């Protein structure tokens, strides 16, 4: 009985992780607005705007969350705060997966 309970718990946790896993295609679909400043291919042609292609996904998510919480300031913070405010956590994960996949 204990063994089947442990297996059931493990399977349930795997299903929940899979359900919230980042979706690269969803990130690509959401990235259209990002392309204006960060480039269609994630390589910005504008000085001061970072390249996102190949960037670490955790870093992108962390940055977006900090902008959304208005904890990150700087020259372009107002623009990024406005953009990040439109994203939920899953959107951020998807965008991050998309840009991280561009190696």
MMTF fields as JSON, N, C-alpha, C and O atoms, coordinates in Angstrom:
{
  "mmtfVersion": "1.0.0",
  "mmtfProducer": "UNKNOWN",
  "numBonds": 411,
  "numAtoms": 412,
  "numGroups": 103,
  "numChains": 1,
  "numModels": 1,
  "chainsPerModel": [1],
  "groupsPerChain": [103],
  "chainIdList": ["A"],
  "bondAtomList": [4, 2, 8, 6, 12, 10, 16, 14, 20, 18, 24, 22, 28, 26, 32, 30, 36, 34, 40, 38, 44, 42, 48, 46, 52, 50, 56, 54, 60, 58, 64, 62, 68, 66, 72, 70, 76, 74, 80, 78, 84, 82, 88, 86, 92, 90, 96, 94, 100, 98, 104, 102, 108, 106, 112, 110, 116, 114, 120, 118, 124, 122, 128, 126, 132, 130, 136, 134, 140, 138, 144, 142, 148, 146, 152, 150, 156, 154, 160, 158, 164, 162, 168, 166, 172, 170, 176, 174, 180, 178, 184, 182, 188, 186, 192, 190, 196, 194, 200, 198, 204, 202, 208, 206, 212, 210, 216, 214, 220, 218, 224, 222, 228, 226, 232, 230, 236, 234, 240, 238, 244, 242, 248, 246, 252, 250, 256, 254, 260, 258, 264, 262, 268, 266, 272, 270, 276, 274, 280, 278, 284, 282, 288, 286, 292, 290, 296, 294, 300, 298, 304, 302, 308, 306, 312, 310, 316, 314, 320, 318, 324, 322, 328, 326, 332, 330, 336, 334, 340, 338, 344, 342, 348, 346, 352, 350, 356, 354, 360, 358, 364, 362, 368, 366, 372, 370, 376, 374, 380, 378, 384, 382, 388, 386, 392, 390, 396, 394, 400, 398, 404, 402, 408, 406],
  "bondOrderList": [1, 1, 1, 1, 1, 1, 1, 1, 1, 1, 1, 1, 1, 1, 1, 1, 1, 1, 1, 1, 1, 1, 1, 1, 1, 1, 1, 1, 1, 1, 1, 1, 1, 1, 1, 1, 1, 1, 1, 1, 1, 1, 1, 1, 1, 1, 1, 1, 1, 1, 1, 1, 1, 1, 1, 1, 1, 1, 1, 1, 1, 1, 1, 1, 1, 1, 1, 1, 1, 1, 1, 1, 1, 1, 1, 1, 1, 1, 1, 1, 1, 1, 1, 1, 1, 1, 1, 1, 1, 1, 1, 1, 1, 1, 1, 1, 1, 1, 1, 1, 1, 1],
  "groupList": [{"groupName": "UNK", "atomNameList": ["N", "CA", "C", "O"], "elementList": ["N", "C", "C", "O"], "formalChargeList": [0, 0, 0, 0], "bondAtomList": [1, 0, 2, 1, 3, 2], "bondOrderList": [1, 1, 2], "singleLetterCode": "X", "chemCompType": "L-PEPTIDE LINKING"}],
  "groupTypeList": [0, 0, 0, 0, 0, 0, 0, 0, 0, 0, 0, 0, 0, 0, 0, 0, 0, 0, 0, 0, 0, 0, 0, 0, 0, 0, 0, 0, 0, 0, 0, 0, 0, 0, 0, 0, 0, 0, 0, 0, 0, 0, 0, 0, 0, 0, 0, 0, 0, 0, 0, 0, 0, 0, 0, 0, 0, 0, 0, 0, 0, 0, 0, 0, 0, 0, 0, 0, 0, 0, 0, 0, 0, 0, 0, 0, 0, 0, 0, 0, 0, 0, 0, 0, 0, 0, 0, 0, 0, 0, 0, 0, 0, 0, 0, 0, 0, 0, 0, 0, 0, 0, 0],
  "groupIdList": [1, 2, 3, 4, 5, 6, 7, 8, 9, 10, 11, 12, 13, 14, 15, 16, 17, 18, 19, 20, 21, 22, 23, 24, 25, 26, 27, 28, 29, 30, 31, 32, 33, 34, 35, 36, 37, 38, 39, 40, 41, 42, 43, 44, 45, 46, 47, 48, 49, 50, 51, 52, 53, 54, 55, 56, 57, 58, 59, 60, 61, 62, 63, 64, 65, 66, 67, 68, 69, 70, 71, 72, 73, 74, 75, 76, 77, 78, 79, 80, 81, 82, 83, 84, 85, 86, 87, 88, 89, 90, 91, 92, 93, 94, 95, 96, 97, 98, 99, 100, 101, 102, 103],
  "secStructList": [7, 2, 2, 2, 2, 2, 2, 2, 2, 2, 2, 2, 2, 2, 2, 2, 2, 2, 2, 6, 1, 7, 7, 2, 2, 2, 2, 2, 2, 2, 6, 2, 2, 2, 2, 2, 2, 2, 7, 6, 6, 1, 7, 7, 7, 1, 6, 6, 7, 7, 7, 7, 6, 6, 7, 7, 2, 2, 2, 2, 2, 2, 2, 2, 2, 2, 2, 2, 6, 6, 7, 7, 7, 1, 6, 6, 2, 2, 2, 2, 2, 2, 2, 2, 6, 6, 7, 7, 2, 2, 2, 2, 2, 2, 2, 2, 2, 2, 2, 2, 2, 7, 7],
  "xCoordList": [0.818, 0.0, 0.855, 0.604, 1.891, 2.768, 3.477, 3.614, 3.922, 4.654, 3.773, 4.233, 2.524, 1.638, 1.304, 1.105, 1.243, 0.993, 2.177, 1.989, 3.386, 4.594, 4.656, 4.943, 4.392, 4.408, 3.347, 3.605, 2.169, 1.098, 1.486, 1.223, 2.109, 2.55, 3.604, 3.561, 4.544, 5.584, 4.99, 5.366, 4.075, 3.436, 2.636, 2.655, 1.951, 1.175, 2.084, 1.747, 3.239, 4.155, 4.754, 4.982, 5.015, 5.526, 4.5, 4.851, 3.253, 2.191, 2.067, 1.893, 2.154, 2.022, 3.212, 3.046, 4.411, 5.582, 5.42, 5.72, 4.95, 4.752, 3.705, 3.849, 2.667, 1.586, 2.055, 1.503, 3.064, 3.541, 4.883, 5.493, 5.341, 6.617, 6.522, 5.457, 7.639, 7.681, 7.399, 7.791, 6.728, 6.324, 7.029, 6.675, 8.019, 8.825, 7.962, 8.139, 7.039, 6.179, 5.281, 5.061, 4.771, 3.964, 4.824, 4.363, 6.071, 6.999, 7.283, 7.345, 7.454, 7.69, 6.501, 6.678, 5.298, 4.089, 3.971, 3.449, 4.447, 4.35, 5.49, 5.402, 6.549, 7.762, 7.666, 8.606, 6.564, 6.444, 6.715, 7.422, 6.172, 6.372, 7.823, 8.334, 8.475, 9.875, 10.801, 11.831, 10.408, 11.25, 11.497, 12.515, 10.586, 10.751, 12.06, 12.713, 12.443, 13.676, 14.798, 15.975, 14.425, 15.421, 15.695, 16.468, 15.075, 15.317, 14.48, 14.154, 14.142, 13.332, 14.041, 13.397, 15.347, 16.13, 16.739, 17.614, 16.261, 16.779, 18.079, 18.659, 18.546, 19.781, 19.406, 19.0, 19.55, 19.179, 20.125, 21.336, 19.546, 20.342, 20.403, 20.931, 19.869, 19.815, 20.792, 20.739, 21.688, 22.648, 21.917, 20.928, 22.411, 21.841, 20.769, 20.411, 20.245, 19.225, 19.941, 20.664, 19.749, 20.498, 19.998, 18.829, 20.919, 20.554, 19.881, 20.333, 18.828, 18.136, 18.391, 18.171, 18.854, 19.066, 20.165, 21.259, 19.844, 20.81, 20.963, 21.756, 20.232, 20.323, 19.773, 18.889, 20.289, 19.849, 18.385, 18.011, 17.559, 16.118, 15.804, 14.927, 16.509, 16.253, 16.539, 15.83, 17.566, 17.902, 16.792, 16.416, 16.274, 15.196, 13.964, 13.369, 13.581, 12.414, 12.641, 11.763, 13.808, 14.14, 14.065, 13.534, 14.598, 14.577, 13.156, 12.789, 12.364, 10.976, 10.17, 9.376, 10.372, 9.66, 10.09, 9.264, 11.374, 11.874, 11.309, 10.941, 11.237, 10.624, 9.145, 8.659, 8.445, 7.02, 6.774, 5.802, 7.657, 7.545, 8.137, 8.148, 8.626, 9.255, 10.466, 10.748, 11.171, 12.385, 13.629, 14.728, 13.443, 14.564, 14.379, 13.338, 15.391, 15.323, 16.501, 17.455, 16.427, 17.488, 16.911, 15.745, 17.727, 17.345, 16.086, 15.286, 15.898, 14.768, 13.733, 12.852, 13.849, 12.984, 11.505, 10.68, 11.16, 9.741, 9.12, 7.983, 9.862, 9.367, 9.218, 8.19, 10.246, 10.211, 9.183, 8.549, 9.014, 7.999, 6.609, 5.789, 6.355, 5.053, 4.858, 3.781, 5.884, 5.768, 5.606, 4.765, 6.411, 6.351, 5.018, 4.563, 4.403, 3.117, 2.022, 1.004, 2.229, 1.25, 1.437, 0.631, 2.498, 2.842, 2.498, 2.679, 2.003, 1.858, 3.1, 3.964, 3.183, 4.371, 4.604, 5.748, 3.534, 3.693, 4.209, 5.044, 3.716, 4.219, 5.717, 6.466, 6.143, 7.571, 8.396, 9.46, 7.902, 8.603, 8.686, 9.724, 7.595, 7.566, 8.514, 9.249, 8.504, 9.417, 10.871, 11.711, 11.147, 12.499, 12.953, 14.086, 12.083, 12.426, 12.684, 13.608, 11.878, 12.04, 13.406, 14.156, 13.717, 15.003, 16.194, 17.227, 16.055, 17.157, 17.408, 18.528, 16.379, 16.526, 17.289, 17.729, 17.448, 18.139, 19.654, 20.207, 20.297, 21.748, 22.539, 23.768],
  "yCoordList": [-1.194, 0.0, 1.248, 2.176, 1.278, 2.444, 2.673, 3.805, 1.576, 1.676, 2.293, 3.16, 1.864, 2.422, 3.882, 4.666, 4.254, 5.645, 6.527, 7.632, 6.035, 6.773, 6.925, 8.011, 5.853, 5.902, 6.871, 7.657, 6.814, 7.736, 9.186, 10.055, 9.441, 10.806, 11.283, 12.424, 10.412, 10.784, 11.06, 12.031, 10.225, 10.438, 11.734, 12.459, 12.024, 13.267, 14.479, 15.467, 14.419, 15.561, 15.71, 16.833, 14.602, 14.688, 15.301, 16.107, 14.934, 15.489, 16.983, 17.735, 17.439, 18.867, 19.643, 20.773, 19.064, 19.72, 19.83, 20.873, 18.769, 18.773, 19.801, 20.467, 19.93, 20.859, 22.303, 23.149, 22.603, 23.97, 24.172, 25.233, 23.179, 23.309, 24.415, 24.672, 25.052, 26.136, 25.622, 24.513, 26.431, 26.096, 27.059, 28.235, 26.549, 27.38, 28.012, 29.19, 27.264, 27.816, 28.937, 29.939, 28.765, 29.828, 31.057, 32.189, 30.83, 31.941, 32.669, 33.898, 31.911, 32.513, 33.369, 34.465, 32.876, 33.614, 34.902, 35.901, 34.887, 36.038, 37.039, 38.185, 36.623, 37.43, 38.537, 39.318, 38.626, 39.645, 41.05, 41.813, 41.403, 42.743, 42.953, 44.071, 41.893, 41.979, 42.309, 42.963, 41.838, 41.988, 43.449, 43.772, 44.322, 45.746, 46.297, 47.113, 45.865, 46.364, 45.329, 45.678, 44.051, 42.997, 42.211, 41.253, 42.594, 41.943, 40.689, 39.974, 40.441, 39.27, 37.985, 37.021, 37.963, 36.774, 36.839, 36.044, 37.802, 37.946, 38.717, 38.844, 39.236, 40.034, 41.485, 41.828, 42.305, 43.699, 44.46, 44.241, 45.356, 46.255, 47.652, 48.577, 47.805, 49.104, 49.097, 48.217, 50.088, 50.192, 50.276, 50.996, 49.543, 49.559, 48.526, 48.27, 47.924, 46.88, 45.535, 45.272, 44.691, 43.422, 42.403, 42.392, 41.557, 40.403, 39.394, 39.194, 38.77, 37.766, 36.351, 35.389, 36.217, 34.872, 34.147, 34.672, 32.935, 32.119, 32.509, 31.899, 33.498, 33.948, 32.86, 32.094, 32.803, 31.845, 32.103, 33.227, 31.059, 31.192, 31.71, 32.558, 31.207, 31.658, 33.153, 33.863, 33.619, 35.044, 35.884, 36.927, 35.431, 36.173, 36.24, 37.306, 35.122, 35.096, 36.017, 36.797, 35.923, 36.765, 38.246, 39.053, 38.592, 39.982, 40.47, 41.566, 39.66, 40.047, 40.218, 41.152, 39.325, 39.438, 40.698, 41.369, 41.013, 42.217, 43.473, 44.424, 43.484, 44.626, 44.74, 45.835, 43.634, 43.649, 44.185, 44.903, 43.834, 44.285, 45.683, 46.197, 46.293, 47.621, 47.659, 48.669, 46.526, 46.424, 46.695, 46.859, 46.738, 46.966, 48.313, 48.586, 49.157, 50.507, 50.735, 49.957, 51.778, 52.091, 52.832, 53.226, 53.013, 53.82, 53.326, 54.138, 52.034, 51.48, 50.816, 50.098, 51.063, 50.384, 50.668, 49.762, 51.897, 52.231, 51.41, 50.951, 51.228, 50.435, 48.976, 48.352, 48.436, 47.029, 46.773, 45.717, 47.719, 47.545, 47.454, 46.632, 48.295, 48.264, 46.947, 46.356, 46.481, 45.22, 44.038, 43.169, 44.003, 42.889, 42.849, 41.78, 43.993, 44.025, 43.285, 42.906, 43.08, 42.38, 40.861, 40.127, 40.396, 38.97, 38.28, 38.848, 37.056, 36.242, 35.348, 35.36, 34.588, 33.755, 32.751, 32.514, 32.162, 31.183, 31.864, 31.302, 33.065, 33.819, 34.045, 33.883, 34.418, 34.673, 33.416, 33.455, 32.304, 31.021, 30.66, 30.199, 30.871, 30.535, 31.418, 30.925, 32.714, 33.639, 33.264, 33.24, 32.977, 32.619, 31.341, 31.264, 30.357, 29.099, 29.358, 28.79, 30.209, 30.525, 31.176, 30.73, 32.212, 32.898, 32.018, 32.058, 31.235, 30.334, 29.265, 28.773, 28.908, 27.87, 28.377, 27.573, 29.661, 30.257, 30.266, 31.265, 29.173, 29.107, 29.125, 29.076],
  "zCoordList": [0.0, 0.0, 0.0, -0.768, 0.88, 0.954, -0.375, -0.839, -0.976, -2.245, -3.328, -4.071, -3.43, -4.455, -4.163, -5.091, -2.891, -2.523, -2.93, -3.44, -2.702, -3.086, -4.604, -5.109, -5.325, -6.793, -7.304, -8.215, -6.723, -7.133, -6.89, -7.721, -5.756, -5.44, -6.429, -6.887, -6.755, -7.719, -9.091, -9.747, -9.523, -10.822, -10.841, -11.835, -9.777, -9.699, -9.769, -10.422, -9.104, -9.157, -10.545, -10.994, -11.238, -12.601, -13.536, -14.398, -13.378, -14.211, -13.981, -14.94, -12.726, -12.451, -12.992, -13.451, -12.95, -13.532, -15.041, -15.622, -15.679, -17.121, -17.526, -18.552, -16.735, -17.062, -17.018, -17.722, -16.205, -16.103, -16.804, -16.675, -17.533, -18.236, -19.281, -19.843, -19.525, -20.497, -21.903, -22.266, -22.669, -24.03, -24.987, -25.073, -25.696, -26.605, -27.682, -27.996, -28.252, -29.311, -28.775, -29.455, -27.566, -26.956, -26.701, -26.852, -26.315, -26.117, -27.413, -27.444, -28.481, -29.799, -30.216, -30.749, -29.976, -30.329, -29.519, -30.015, -28.288, -27.398, -27.639, -27.199, -28.328, -28.475, -29.513, -29.659, -30.231, -31.271, -30.768, -31.426, -29.626, -29.077, -28.642, -28.7, -28.213, -27.775, -28.951, -28.787, -30.14, -31.331, -31.693, -32.306, -31.323, -31.658, -31.099, -31.748, -29.919, -29.291, -29.258, -29.34, -29.135, -28.96, -30.228, -30.2, -31.347, -32.621, -32.831, -31.884, -34.081, -34.441, -34.049, -33.635, -34.173, -33.848, -32.446, -32.102, -31.636, -30.281, -30.196, -29.117, -31.33, -31.368, -31.665, -32.775, -30.662, -30.776, -31.696, -31.69, -32.482, -33.321, -32.711, -33.328, -31.517, -30.848, -29.679, -28.819, -29.656, -28.556, -27.22, -27.083, -26.258, -24.923, -24.68, -23.53, -25.737, -25.588, -25.663, -26.624, -24.669, -24.646, -25.667, -26.052, -26.086, -26.902, -25.975, -24.848, -26.429, -25.633, -26.124, -25.388, -27.362, -27.908, -27.136, -26.929, -26.721, -25.991, -24.525, -23.809, -24.073, -22.686, -21.756, -22.14, -20.569, -19.565, -19.216, -18.881, -19.295, -19.064, -17.661, -17.494, -16.665, -15.29, -15.153, -14.441, -15.828, -15.777, -16.415, -15.881, -17.548, -18.212, -17.316, -17.16, -16.734, -15.847, -14.651, -14.284, -14.057, -12.906, -13.263, -12.5, -14.42, -14.873, -15.118, -14.697, -15.795, -16.073, -14.79, -14.672, -13.838, -12.559, -11.809, -11.192, -11.864, -11.194, -11.859, -11.169, -13.172, -13.863, -13.488, -13.21, -13.481, -13.166, -11.754, -11.517, -10.822, -9.438, -9.232, -8.114, -10.314, -10.293, -9.357, -8.712, -9.307, -8.506, -9.345, -8.815, -10.634, -11.539, -12.196, -12.794, -12.085, -12.627, -13.557, -13.574, -14.307, -15.247, -16.431, -16.429, -17.429, -18.591, -19.29, -19.754, -19.373, -20.121, -19.219, -19.692, -17.912, -16.945, -17.18, -17.064, -17.505, -17.689, -18.819, -18.707, -19.893, -21.023, -20.607, -20.868, -19.961, -19.568, -18.464, -18.445, -17.552, -16.505, -17.124, -16.714, -18.102, -18.782, -19.52, -19.453, -20.223, -20.963, -20.015, -20.242, -18.949, -18.006, -17.262, -16.857, -17.085, -16.371, -17.139, -16.56, -18.431, -19.266, -19.251, -19.823, -18.597, -18.618, -17.304, -16.226, -17.403, -16.198, -16.076, -16.952, -15.007, -14.776, -15.904, -16.292, -16.431, -17.511, -18.786, -19.494, -19.075, -20.227, -20.096, -21.059, -18.906, -18.671, -18.879, -19.498, -18.36, -18.539, -20.021, -20.496, -20.744, -22.171, -22.969, -23.825, -22.698, -23.388, -23.095, -23.993, -21.84, -21.444, -22.159, -22.634, -22.232, -22.922, -24.396, -24.977, -24.998, -26.411, -26.67, -27.539, -25.926, -26.15, -25.779, -26.447, -24.729, -24.331, -25.389, -25.523, -26.131, -27.16, -28.388, -29.21, -28.52, -29.672, -29.418, -28.958, -29.714, -29.462, -30.715, -30.669]
}
